[in-house]
Amino acid sequence: MWHDAGNSASFVPSGGSVQPDQHAEEPETKRRIRNLMEVSGLLPKLVQIAAEPVDKEMILRVHGLEYVEEIQAKSRGLGGTAGTNTFFSTDGYDIARLSAGGCLSLMSAVVASDVSNGYSLTRPPGHHARPNEGMGFCLFANAAIAIREIQARFGLSRIAVVDWDAHHGNGTEEIFYSDPSVLTISIHQDNLFPIGTGAMKDRGEGRGEGYNINIPLPPGSGSGAYFAAFDQVILPALYRYRPELIVVTSGFDASGLDPLARLMLYSDAYRSLTNRLMTAAADLCGGRLAMTHEGGYSRAYAPFCGLAVMETLSSFRTDAVDPFNDYIASFAGQSLQPHQEAVVQHARGLLDRL
């Protein structure tokens, strides 16, 4: 919660005509998710796993030495810029190590069968971080760092990553682009961020060709488009690949109230998507499902989406009521639209190379 992304206006640095404001990637959305778990009574039902910072050597499996040492050096002072739209303050390096460590602690517990599944509620996020550059609020690639360590510890040879954040998981894609031991799937708003990434034509390269799947949905897509994409592309891809662990890089910025995207999911839709993934995990890898937190910038609504996912993972439904669910579910265009169906049908062709 002490990670400080600066006083940008949403994600634009202040200065000139831009008045200082609260950065979009602020602690409050995550704090409110945890608060709602407490108020609803869910938190005492869960196993809470302590995060341990990852070692520098673990980070270096994913990121270059020069980049890592630059973040270290800046963190000893007042912080600085790690890359595009990515700012941090004093101690940013150690906080980022702890965020990646939360992902690793969770994945380790899931693979060791200490817990059935779980959710790593950490910040800063990680799915945009490139090997030698921070990007999109992400310093280190949390999930990728944890996956590399899990592969080393447990010898897993097939791990699948499903990224349902509204923004393309470009960092995760780049890190595993030539590696068939990790299937990367990203469903996101078309050309939202980063601009110019996340196209269907980007399939992986070398031995990894065919093991990267992008589903760029048009702005305005709702539950109908998501359900179709999961049922016709994502789940079939998982069943063909047969992973030993499923990792979800989870953002709640695809919700209908998020300020940084134009998609229309609601908490019951997230429940349905989580149920689909739990069924696949049960069929394919003994239920091993680990979710790591990425984006989601609506203070009012991210907590209800997070609670819905964690209630589903734990199979414990609280008495908390989402007052926004029916409102967003009633938005025009929630059902699958012809232009969205065309995207899903095109994406189905990507399965032929798996």
C-alpha positions as CSV (number, residue, x, y, z in Angstrom):
1,M,0.0,0.0,0.0
2,W,3.0,2.3,0.3
3,H,3.9,2.2,-3.4
4,D,3.7,5.8,-4.6
5,A,3.1,6.2,-8.4
6,G,3.2,10.0,-8.2
7,N,0.7,12.8,-8.5
8,S,-0.2,12.4,-12.1
9,A,-3.6,13.2,-13.4
10,S,-4.8,9.7,-14.0
11,F,-1.7,8.6,-15.8
12,V,-0.4,11.9,-17.3
13,P,2.4,13.6,-15.5
14,S,1.5,16.9,-13.9
15,G,3.0,20.1,-15.1
16,G,2.1,22.9,-17.5
17,S,-1.7,22.7,-18.1
18,V,-2.0,19.4,-16.2
19,Q,-2.9,20.0,-12.5
20,P,-1.5,17.5,-10.0
21,D,-4.0,14.8,-9.1
22,Q,-4.3,11.3,-7.8
23,H,-2.6,8.6,-10.0
24,A,-4.9,6.0,-11.4
25,E,-2.8,3.2,-9.8
26,E,-3.3,4.2,-6.2
27,P,-3.7,2.1,-3.1
28,E,-7.3,2.8,-2.4
29,T,-8.9,0.5,-5.0
30,K,-6.9,-2.5,-3.6
31,R,-7.5,-1.4,0.0
32,R,-11.3,-1.2,-0.6
33,I,-11.2,-4.7,-2.1
34,R,-9.7,-6.0,1.1
35,N,-12.0,-3.9,3.2
36,L,-15.1,-5.3,1.5
37,M,-13.8,-8.9,2.1
38,E,-13.5,-7.9,5.8
39,V,-16.9,-6.3,6.0
40,S,-18.7,-9.1,4.1
41,G,-17.2,-11.7,6.5
42,L,-15.3,-13.5,3.7
43,L,-11.8,-12.7,4.9
44,P,-11.9,-15.0,8.0
45,K,-12.9,-17.9,5.8
46,L,-9.8,-17.6,3.7
47,V,-6.2,-18.8,4.2
48,Q,-4.0,-15.7,4.3
49,I,-0.6,-16.2,2.8
50,A,2.3,-13.9,3.7
51,A,4.3,-12.4,0.9
52,E,8.1,-12.8,0.9
53,P,10.2,-10.5,-1.3
54,V,11.7,-12.3,-4.4
55,D,15.5,-12.4,-4.6
56,K,17.3,-10.3,-7.2
57,E,18.4,-13.6,-8.9
58,M,14.7,-14.4,-9.5
59,I,14.0,-11.0,-11.0
60,L,17.0,-11.5,-13.3
61,R,15.5,-14.6,-14.9
62,V,13.0,-12.1,-16.5
63,H,14.6,-8.7,-16.5
64,G,18.0,-7.3,-17.5
65,L,20.7,-6.5,-15.0
66,E,21.1,-2.9,-16.1
67,Y,17.3,-2.3,-15.7
68,V,17.1,-3.9,-12.3
69,E,20.1,-2.0,-10.9
70,E,18.7,1.3,-12.3
71,I,15.5,0.7,-10.3
72,Q,17.6,-0.2,-7.2
73,A,19.7,2.9,-7.5
74,K,16.7,5.3,-8.0
75,S,14.9,3.7,-5.0
76,R,17.7,4.7,-2.7
77,G,16.9,8.3,-3.5
78,L,13.5,9.9,-4.3
79,G,12.6,7.3,-7.0
80,G,11.9,8.2,-10.6
81,T,10.6,6.8,-13.8
82,A,10.9,3.2,-14.8
83,G,9.4,3.6,-18.3
84,T,6.3,4.6,-20.1
85,N,3.6,5.8,-17.5
86,T,5.6,4.1,-14.7
87,F,6.7,6.1,-11.7
88,F,7.9,5.0,-8.3
89,S,9.2,6.7,-5.1
90,T,11.7,5.8,-2.4
91,D,11.9,2.1,-1.6
92,G,10.1,1.3,-4.9
93,Y,12.5,-1.6,-5.6
94,D,11.8,-3.3,-2.4
95,I,8.0,-2.8,-2.6
96,A,8.1,-4.3,-6.2
97,R,10.1,-7.3,-4.9
98,L,7.4,-7.8,-2.3
99,S,4.6,-7.5,-4.9
100,A,6.2,-10.2,-7.1
101,G,6.8,-12.2,-3.9
102,G,3.1,-12.2,-3.2
103,C,2.5,-13.8,-6.5
104,L,5.2,-16.4,-5.9
105,S,4.0,-17.2,-2.4
106,L,0.5,-17.8,-3.8
107,M,1.6,-19.9,-6.7
108,S,3.9,-22.0,-4.5
109,A,1.0,-22.7,-2.1
110,V,-1.3,-23.7,-5.0
111,V,1.2,-26.0,-6.7
112,A,2.2,-27.6,-3.3
113,S,-1.5,-28.2,-2.7
114,D,-1.4,-26.2,0.6
115,V,-4.5,-24.3,-0.8
116,S,-6.9,-25.2,-3.6
117,N,-6.6,-21.9,-5.4
118,G,-6.0,-18.2,-4.6
119,Y,-5.7,-14.6,-5.4
120,S,-2.6,-12.4,-4.9
121,L,-3.9,-8.9,-4.1
122,T,-0.7,-6.9,-4.6
123,R,0.7,-3.7,-6.1
124,P,2.4,-2.5,-8.1
125,P,1.0,-4.6,-10.9
126,G,3.2,-6.4,-13.4
127,H,1.8,-7.6,-16.8
128,H,3.0,-4.6,-18.8
129,A,6.6,-4.7,-17.5
130,R,9.0,-5.6,-20.4
131,P,12.4,-7.3,-19.8
132,N,14.3,-4.0,-19.9
133,E,11.6,-1.4,-19.3
134,G,8.8,-0.6,-16.9
135,M,5.5,0.2,-18.6
136,G,1.9,0.9,-17.7
137,F,2.4,1.3,-13.9
138,C,4.4,-2.0,-13.8
139,L,8.0,-2.2,-12.5
140,F,8.6,-5.9,-12.5
141,A,6.7,-8.7,-14.3
142,N,5.2,-10.2,-11.1
143,A,3.5,-13.3,-12.7
144,A,6.4,-14.0,-15.0
145,I,9.0,-13.9,-12.2
146,A,6.8,-16.2,-10.1
147,I,6.3,-18.6,-13.0
148,R,10.0,-18.9,-13.7
149,E,10.7,-19.7,-10.1
150,I,7.8,-22.2,-10.0
151,Q,9.3,-23.9,-13.1
152,A,12.6,-24.1,-11.3
153,R,11.2,-25.4,-8.0
154,F,8.6,-27.8,-9.2
155,G,9.7,-28.8,-12.7
156,L,6.4,-27.7,-14.4
157,S,6.7,-27.9,-18.1
158,R,3.3,-26.4,-19.1
159,I,1.8,-23.3,-17.5
160,A,-1.0,-21.3,-19.0
161,V,-1.6,-17.6,-18.4
162,V,-5.0,-16.1,-19.0
163,D,-4.9,-12.2,-18.9
164,W,-8.4,-10.7,-18.6
165,D,-7.2,-7.2,-17.7
166,A,-8.8,-4.7,-20.1
167,H,-5.3,-3.8,-21.4
168,H,-3.1,-6.1,-23.4
169,G,-0.6,-8.2,-21.4
170,N,2.3,-7.1,-23.5
171,G,5.0,-7.7,-21.0
172,T,3.9,-11.3,-20.2
173,E,3.6,-11.9,-24.0
174,E,7.1,-10.6,-24.7
175,I,8.8,-12.6,-21.9
176,F,7.4,-15.9,-23.1
177,Y,7.0,-15.2,-26.8
178,S,9.4,-17.9,-27.9
179,D,8.7,-20.3,-25.0
180,P,6.2,-23.2,-25.5
181,S,6.4,-24.0,-21.8
182,V,4.1,-21.1,-21.1
183,L,0.9,-20.5,-23.1
184,T,-0.1,-16.8,-23.0
185,I,-3.6,-15.7,-23.7
186,S,-4.8,-12.1,-23.5
187,I,-8.4,-10.9,-23.9
188,H,-8.4,-7.1,-23.9
189,Q,-9.9,-4.0,-25.5
190,D,-8.5,-3.6,-29.0
191,N,-5.6,-1.2,-29.2
192,L,-6.3,0.4,-25.8
193,F,-2.8,0.1,-24.2
194,P,-0.1,-0.3,-25.2
195,I,-1.0,1.2,-28.6
196,G,0.1,-1.1,-31.4
197,T,0.3,-4.3,-29.4
198,G,-2.1,-7.2,-28.8
199,A,-3.1,-8.1,-32.4
200,M,-4.2,-11.5,-33.4
201,K,-1.4,-11.9,-35.8
202,D,1.1,-11.9,-32.9
203,R,1.3,-15.7,-32.4
204,G,4.7,-16.2,-30.8
205,E,8.0,-17.1,-32.6
206,G,10.4,-19.9,-32.9
207,R,9.5,-22.8,-30.7
208,G,6.9,-20.6,-29.1
209,E,5.0,-20.0,-32.4
210,G,1.3,-20.7,-31.8
211,Y,1.6,-20.4,-28.0
212,N,0.5,-16.8,-27.8
213,I,-3.1,-15.9,-28.4
214,N,-4.6,-12.4,-28.4
215,I,-8.3,-11.7,-28.5
216,P,-8.7,-7.9,-29.1
217,L,-12.4,-7.1,-28.4
218,P,-14.0,-4.0,-29.8
219,P,-14.8,-1.2,-27.3
220,G,-18.3,-1.6,-25.8
221,S,-18.0,-5.4,-25.5
222,G,-19.9,-6.9,-22.6
223,S,-20.6,-10.2,-21.1
224,G,-21.9,-11.8,-24.3
225,A,-18.5,-11.2,-26.1
226,Y,-16.5,-12.4,-23.1
227,F,-18.6,-15.6,-22.6
228,A,-18.3,-16.3,-26.3
229,A,-14.5,-15.7,-26.3
230,F,-14.0,-18.0,-23.3
231,D,-16.3,-20.8,-24.5
232,Q,-15.0,-20.8,-28.1
233,V,-11.4,-19.8,-27.8
234,I,-9.9,-19.6,-24.3
235,L,-11.2,-22.8,-22.8
236,P,-10.6,-24.9,-25.9
237,A,-7.0,-23.5,-25.9
238,L,-6.6,-24.6,-22.3
239,Y,-8.0,-28.1,-23.0
240,R,-5.7,-28.5,-26.0
241,Y,-2.6,-27.3,-24.1
242,R,-3.4,-29.2,-20.9
243,P,-1.5,-27.0,-18.4
244,E,-0.2,-28.1,-15.0
245,L,-1.1,-24.7,-13.6
246,I,-3.4,-21.9,-14.7
247,V,-2.5,-18.4,-13.8
248,V,-4.9,-15.5,-14.3
249,T,-3.4,-12.0,-14.5
250,S,-6.6,-10.3,-13.3
251,G,-7.7,-6.8,-13.8
252,F,-11.1,-5.4,-13.0
253,D,-10.8,-2.6,-15.5
254,A,-13.1,-4.4,-18.0
255,S,-15.9,-3.4,-15.7
256,G,-18.7,-1.1,-16.9
257,L,-17.6,1.6,-14.4
258,D,-13.9,1.7,-15.0
259,P,-12.4,5.1,-16.0
260,L,-9.5,3.6,-18.1
261,A,-11.4,1.3,-20.5
262,R,-14.7,1.0,-22.4
263,L,-15.9,-2.5,-21.6
264,M,-19.0,-3.6,-19.7
265,L,-18.4,-6.5,-17.4
266,Y,-20.2,-6.7,-14.0
267,S,-19.6,-8.8,-10.9
268,D,-21.8,-11.7,-11.9
269,A,-20.0,-11.9,-15.2
270,Y,-16.7,-12.2,-13.3
271,R,-18.3,-15.0,-11.3
272,S,-19.2,-16.8,-14.5
273,L,-15.7,-16.4,-15.9
274,T,-14.1,-17.6,-12.7
275,N,-16.4,-20.6,-12.6
276,R,-15.4,-21.5,-16.2
277,L,-11.7,-21.4,-15.3
278,M,-12.2,-23.4,-12.1
279,T,-13.9,-26.1,-14.0
280,A,-11.1,-26.2,-16.5
281,A,-8.5,-26.3,-13.8
282,A,-10.3,-29.1,-12.1
283,D,-10.4,-31.1,-15.3
284,L,-6.8,-30.3,-16.4
285,C,-4.5,-29.7,-13.4
286,G,-6.1,-30.8,-10.1
287,G,-7.8,-27.4,-9.6
288,R,-4.5,-25.5,-9.6
289,L,-5.6,-21.9,-10.3
290,A,-3.7,-18.8,-9.1
291,M,-4.8,-15.2,-9.8
292,T,-2.6,-12.2,-9.6
293,H,-3.9,-8.6,-9.4
294,E,-3.3,-6.2,-12.2
295,G,-5.6,-3.2,-13.0
296,G,-9.0,-1.9,-12.0
297,Y,-9.4,1.7,-11.3
298,S,-13.0,2.3,-10.1
299,R,-12.9,2.9,-6.4
300,A,-16.6,2.2,-6.2
301,Y,-16.8,-0.9,-8.3
302,A,-13.5,-2.8,-8.3
303,P,-14.2,-4.1,-4.7
304,F,-17.5,-5.8,-5.8
305,C,-15.8,-7.4,-8.8
306,G,-12.9,-8.6,-6.5
307,L,-15.3,-10.0,-3.9
308,A,-17.3,-11.9,-6.6
309,V,-14.1,-13.6,-7.8
310,M,-12.9,-14.5,-4.3
311,E,-16.4,-15.7,-3.3
312,T,-16.3,-18.0,-6.3
313,L,-12.8,-19.3,-5.7
314,S,-13.6,-20.1,-2.1
315,S,-17.2,-21.4,-2.8
316,F,-18.4,-19.2,0.1
317,R,-21.1,-16.7,-0.8
318,T,-21.5,-13.8,1.7
319,D,-24.6,-11.6,2.3
320,A,-22.9,-8.6,0.6
321,V,-25.0,-7.3,-2.3
322,D,-23.5,-5.6,-5.4
323,P,-25.7,-2.5,-5.9
324,F,-24.2,-1.9,-9.3
325,N,-24.6,-5.4,-10.9
326,D,-28.1,-5.2,-12.3
327,Y,-27.5,-1.6,-13.5
328,I,-24.4,-2.5,-15.6
329,A,-25.9,-5.9,-16.7
330,S,-28.8,-3.8,-18.2
331,F,-26.5,-1.7,-20.4
332,A,-27.5,-1.9,-24.1
333,G,-25.2,-4.2,-26.1
334,Q,-24.4,-6.7,-23.3
335,S,-25.4,-9.6,-25.6
336,L,-22.9,-10.7,-28.3
337,Q,-23.0,-8.3,-31.2
338,P,-22.2,-9.3,-34.8
339,H,-19.0,-7.3,-35.1
340,Q,-17.8,-8.9,-31.8
341,E,-18.8,-12.4,-33.0
342,A,-16.6,-11.8,-36.1
343,V,-13.6,-11.2,-33.8
344,V,-14.3,-14.3,-31.8
345,Q,-14.7,-16.4,-34.9
346,H,-11.4,-15.1,-36.3
347,A,-9.7,-15.9,-33.0
348,R,-11.0,-19.5,-33.1
349,G,-8.6,-20.0,-36.1
350,L,-5.7,-19.5,-33.7
351,L,-6.4,-22.8,-32.1
352,D,-5.3,-24.8,-35.1
353,R,-1.7,-24.2,-34.3
354,L,-1.8,-25.3,-30.7
